[in-house]
Amino acid sequence: MGLKITNLPISNYMTAYPISVDPKVPLMEAINFMAERGFGNLVVSDGVIPKGILTEREILKAIADSKDLHKLKVQDVGWQPYVRLSLGYTVLDAAHQMIRKKSRLLVFEGDKLVGIITVSDLLRAFRKTQNDSSLDDVISTKVEKCKSSDSVFDVVKKLHEKRVGSIIIDDMKGYGIFTERDLLTHITSDEFNIHDQVGKHSSSPMIVANVGITVHEAASIMASKNIKRLGLVKDGSLVSMATARDIVDAYQSVYPVTNPYLEDLSEYISG
C-alpha cells in the first residue's frame, strides 16, 4: 500500500539549501556548474531574497538567438519567476502551485531560503503513493520530431519556437531523444559544435512503455530511471509522450488542496 499523498510534507522531498549564483557571474561558469552536478535549475540571488531561477530554458533561448555564451553573464539571459512556499506545505499543495501558477517553487522559513521543489522531487514523492488513473487526460499525442542528420542549432531553434523541452529523433533505432538537458551537458565539451548532427548528442534508445499504463506506473518508471520524459508506444510505434509535468498535473487534478488557506500564503516573485 502506498503512502497517503495528502500527508507528505515538502520538507521530506525538497532539495534542501539550494546553491545560489550571483547575476553578474559569467554564464558559462553557471552552465558548467549545472552540467557537472546534473542541475536543471540554479537560484539567482545577489542578496537575501532570490531574484529568480536560471533554467535550461534561458540557455536554450540564448543559443537559439545566436548569442555567444562566453560573452554573457547570467543577468544577460534572465531567469524564471518563482512561487514562494512555506514549510507548512505538503507535496500535493506544491503540485497544485506548480501547475496552476506555471512556475518554479522555492521554500522559505521566514525570509530564509531553505529548499527548492522541482518536478523531479515531486516524482520521487508520487512514486511512493498510488494513483491508478489514466494518463490520457493530461498527455498530448502531438510529438515534435526531427532527423538525426539535422543540426543541433536547427533543433534548438525548433525547441525554442515550439516551447518544448525535447524532440524525438524518429530515424534512430528504438527512437532517439534530444532534450534541454542534453544540450546543457554537451555544450560544456570542447569537442561540441552547435552545427553537429543532433544524432551525435542524443540519447538512444528512448525509454518507453505501453499506452494504457497508469499514472503511478509512469511516475515509478520516470523516478527510477531518472528521466522526465517517457515515450508511449502502441503496436511498436511511438504515439505520444508523457512528461514529468504531466504526471504532476495528473496527481494534482485528482486530489483537492489539503489546506485551501495555504493558497493565500504563497507569494509569486517575478524578480
N, C-alpha and C positions, 0 to 999 in steps of 0.2 A: 504494500500500500504506500502511495506517495505521501509526502508531507502536505499539510493543508496550506494552500497557496496564500490565503489571507493572513497567515501568521508569520510569514518570512520577513524579517527586518532587513532593511537595506544595509545596515552596518555589517551584516554577515557576508554580504556578497559584493559590496563596493570595492573598488581598488583604493586602498587607504593612502592618504597623504600623497597625492599625485605630484610629480615634479613639474615645476613651472619654468617658463623661459621668458626672458625679457624681450619686449617687442623690437629692441634695437640689435638683437643677436643676428648674425648672418643666417640667411635662410638655409643654406647648405649645411651649416652646423646643426641646425634643428632637425633637418631631414636625416642626416647621418645618425643623430641620437635616436630618432624614432625608428629608423631601419634596424639599427643594431639591437634594439630592445623589443622589436615587434610591436611598437605602439602605433595606433592609428589616430591618436589624439594627443595633443600636448597643450596644457594650460598656459595661456599667455598672461603675464602679470608683471607690472613694474612697481607694485606696492602690495597693500594688504588685500584689496578686493580685485580678483581677476578681471581682465578686460574681456576675455573670451577664450575660445578653444581653437587652436590651429589643427586642421584636419587634412586628410589626404585630398579632400575636395579643393582646397585653396591651392595646393601644389599642382594638381592636375590642371586647374584653370590657368595658372601661370605658364605652364608648358604649352597649353593649347593656344595661348596668346603669344607664343614665340618669344617669351622673355628669357633672358639669361639668368638662370637661378643663382649663379655665382656672384652676380652684381646686386642681388636683392637682400634686404633684411626682412625679418618676419613681419614687421609693420607694413611693408610694401605690398604684401599679398592679403593682409587682413586675417580675420578669424570668424568663427561661428559664434552667435549668441548662445546663451545657456539659461536654463531654469535653475534657480537656487532652491535646494531642498533642505529640510532639517532632518536630523537623525530620527525623528518620530515617524518617518515614512516607512511603509512596507514596500517590498519588491513590486507588488501589484499596483500600489499607488504610483511608484516610479514609472511603471509601464504606461499607466494612463497619461502621465505628464509627457512622456516621450512621444507618444502617438498624437495626443490632442494638441500639443504645442509645437510638435515637429522640431524638437530642439534637443541639444545635449543637456546632460544633467550633472550638476556639481552639488556635493553635500557639505553643509556647513554646521558647525556647532557654535552658535552665536555668530561672530564675524570671522571665525577661523575655518579655513578650508580643510576638511578632513577626509574628503573622498570624491571620487568620480564614479558615476554609474554608466557603463557602456552597454551596448546591445549584447555584447558577449557575456558580460556579467549577468544580465537578465536571463540569458540562455542557460547558464550554469545553474541558476536557481530553478528555472522552469523544468529542467530535466529531472528534478527531484520530486516533482508533483505529477499529477495525472490530468490529462486533457484529451479525451477521446474524440473530440470534434474534428470535423473535416477541414482541410486546408483550402478547399475550393472557394470559400468566400473571400479570401484575402490575397491569393496569388494571382498573377497575371499570366495569360497564355502568350503575351507578346514578349518575345525574347530577341534582343539585339544580337546580330551575328556578323561575322567577318570571315575573311580567308587568312590562312596562316602566312600568306605572302604579303598581306597588307602591312604598311609600315606602322611602327609604334606611334609615330606622330599622327598619322591619319586616324588611328584607333582612339588615341587620346582626344582628338578633336571631336570624334563622334560621341565618346563618353560624356564630354562636356556639353555638347549640343543637346543630347538626349537626356542629360541629367540622370545618368545611371552609373552604377559603380562597377559594372562588369560587362563583358561581352563574350559571347560564345564563338569559338573557332570551329566551324562545322565541317572542315575538311581534314581534321586530325582524327586518328583512330581513337575511339572512345570519347570523342569531343575534347576540345581544349577550352580553357577559360583564362581570360586576362582581366585582372582586377586592378583597382586603385592601389591595393597593397602590393601587387606585383610590380607596378610602376615605381612605387616608393622604394622597394627593395633593390631594384635593378639600377636605378639612376645613380646610386652611390658607387657603382662599379666603374673603374677606369676604362673598362672594355665596352661599356654601354654606349650605344649610339641611337639617338632618337629616331633615326631612319632605318634601323634594323627591322627585319621582318618580325612581326609580332609573335609568330610561332616560336621563335627562338627564346622568348621570355615568358611564355605562358605555362600554365600548369596542365598536365595531361597524364592519364585520362581524368576527366572530371568525375567527382564523386556523385553518384546518382542513386535514386531509389524509385520504386514503382509508384505510379499515380495511385492515389487512394490511401496512402499512409496517413496516420493520424497526426495531429499537431504535436502530441507528446513524442511520437516516434521520430518525427523530423527534428524536434529540439534535441533529442538524445543523440542523434547522428551528428548534428552540427557541433554540439558541445564536445563530444568525444573525439571528433576529427579536427576540432579547432578551425572550423570553416564558417563562413557567413552566408554561403550560397549552396543550395542543394538542387541538382538537376532532377527533374521528374520525367520518367520515361514510360511510354506505353507501347507495347509490341516492339520494343527495341529502339524506338525513336524518341528523341527528346521533344517534349511537347510544352513544357513550362519549367519554371524555376522558382523555388521558394527561397526567400531571403530571411536573414535573422530578424529583420524588422517585421516581416510578415508574421513570424512566429509570435513576436511580442504583441502585434496587433490582434492576433487570434486569441491570445490569453486575455488581454485587457477588454476585448469586446464581449467576452463570456461572463466576466465577473464584475460586479459593481465596485466603485471605490470603497475601500474599507472604512474610511472616515471622511465624509464629504467636507468637513471643516478644514481638512488639510489642504484642500484646493485653494483656500484663501491664504495659506501660509507660504506658498511658493512665490518666488519672485523672478520675473523674466529680466535678464540682464542683456542688453544689446551691445555693450561695450562702447 
